[in-house]
Amino acid sequence: MDDSVRNERVLDKDLVLLRYLSAHGIHRRTVVEIIEITSFGMVTLDPGNEDEPVALPAEVARSISTKSVTRDTN
């Protein structure tokens, strides 16, 4: 897919979800790459740090407010 977005905020206030995202390097203002959106409702994100990509249910991914970012091609 190769789209990058910046996380603005997580709309869900579920502390378990917030801890899970944080543990996988997904924080407010983090730029992540959308690797894949499957037909069965999973979204795979790469936080671009040392962590492995993380797969989230589409419902959880929709709770993350994002903005598109342009990628450097240099």
C-alpha positions as a Markdown table, in Angstrom:
| # | Residue | x | y | z |
|---|---|---|---|---|
| 1 | Met | 0.0 | 0.0 | 0.0 |
| 2 | Asp | 2.8 | 2.3 | 0.9 |
| 3 | Asp | 0.8 | 5.2 | 2.4 |
| 4 | Ser | 2.1 | 7.1 | 5.4 |
| 5 | Val | 0.0 | 8.8 | 8.0 |
| 6 | Arg | 0.7 | 10.7 | 11.2 |
| 7 | Asn | -1.3 | 9.7 | 14.3 |
| 8 | Glu | -3.1 | 12.7 | 15.7 |
| 9 | Arg | -4.9 | 11.0 | 18.6 |
| 10 | Val | -6.6 | 7.8 | 19.6 |
| 11 | Leu | -10.3 | 8.4 | 19.9 |
| 12 | Asp | -10.8 | 5.4 | 22.1 |
| 13 | Lys | -10.0 | 5.9 | 25.8 |
| 14 | Asp | -9.5 | 2.2 | 26.5 |
| 15 | Leu | -6.4 | 2.0 | 28.6 |
| 16 | Val | -5.6 | -1.5 | 27.5 |
| 17 | Leu | -5.7 | -0.4 | 23.8 |
| 18 | Leu | -3.6 | 2.7 | 24.5 |
| 19 | Arg | -1.0 | 0.6 | 26.3 |
| 20 | Tyr | -0.9 | -1.9 | 23.5 |
| 21 | Leu | -0.4 | 0.8 | 20.9 |
| 22 | Ser | 2.3 | 2.4 | 23.0 |
| 23 | Ala | 4.1 | -0.9 | 23.5 |
| 24 | His | 4.2 | -1.2 | 19.7 |
| 25 | Gly | 5.6 | 2.3 | 19.1 |
| 26 | Ile | 2.4 | 3.9 | 18.0 |
| 27 | His | 2.1 | 7.2 | 19.9 |
| 28 | Arg | 0.5 | 10.6 | 19.2 |
| 29 | Arg | 2.4 | 12.3 | 16.3 |
| 30 | Thr | 4.1 | 9.1 | 15.3 |
| 31 | Val | 4.3 | 8.6 | 11.5 |
| 32 | Val | 3.4 | 5.1 | 10.5 |
| 33 | Glu | 3.3 | 3.4 | 7.1 |
| 34 | Ile | 0.1 | 1.5 | 6.2 |
| 35 | Ile | 1.4 | -1.8 | 4.9 |
| 36 | Glu | -1.8 | -3.7 | 4.2 |
| 37 | Ile | -5.5 | -3.5 | 4.6 |
| 38 | Thr | -7.0 | -7.0 | 4.2 |
| 39 | Ser | -10.4 | -8.0 | 2.9 |
| 40 | Phe | -11.2 | -9.6 | 6.2 |
| 41 | Gly | -10.7 | -6.5 | 8.3 |
| 42 | Met | -7.1 | -6.3 | 9.5 |
| 43 | Val | -4.8 | -3.2 | 9.0 |
| 44 | Thr | -1.1 | -3.7 | 9.2 |
| 45 | Leu | 1.0 | -0.6 | 10.3 |
| 46 | Asp | 4.7 | -0.1 | 10.5 |
| 47 | Pro | 5.7 | 2.4 | 13.1 |
| 48 | Gly | 9.1 | 2.8 | 11.5 |
| 49 | Asn | 11.1 | 2.1 | 14.6 |
| 50 | Glu | 12.8 | -1.1 | 15.8 |
| 51 | Asp | 9.4 | -2.7 | 16.5 |
| 52 | Glu | 7.8 | -5.2 | 14.1 |
| 53 | Pro | 4.8 | -4.1 | 12.1 |
| 54 | Val | 1.6 | -4.4 | 14.1 |
| 55 | Ala | -1.7 | -5.8 | 12.7 |
| 56 | Leu | -4.9 | -4.2 | 14.1 |
| 57 | Pro | -8.6 | -5.0 | 13.6 |
| 58 | Ala | -10.0 | -2.3 | 11.2 |
| 59 | Glu | -12.4 | -1.2 | 14.1 |
| 60 | Val | -9.3 | -0.4 | 16.2 |
| 61 | Ala | -7.5 | 1.3 | 13.4 |
| 62 | Arg | -10.5 | 3.5 | 12.7 |
| 63 | Ser | -10.2 | 4.8 | 16.3 |
| 64 | Ile | -6.8 | 6.4 | 15.4 |
| 65 | Ser | -7.3 | 9.9 | 14.1 |
| 66 | Thr | -4.7 | 10.5 | 11.4 |
| 67 | Lys | -3.4 | 13.0 | 8.8 |
| 68 | Ser | -1.7 | 12.1 | 5.5 |
| 69 | Val | 1.9 | 13.0 | 5.2 |
| 70 | Thr | 4.1 | 13.3 | 2.1 |
| 71 | Arg | 7.1 | 11.0 | 1.9 |
| 72 | Asp | 10.6 | 12.2 | 1.0 |
| 73 | Thr | 11.7 | 10.6 | -2.3 |
| 74 | Asn | 15.4 | 11.5 | -1.7 |
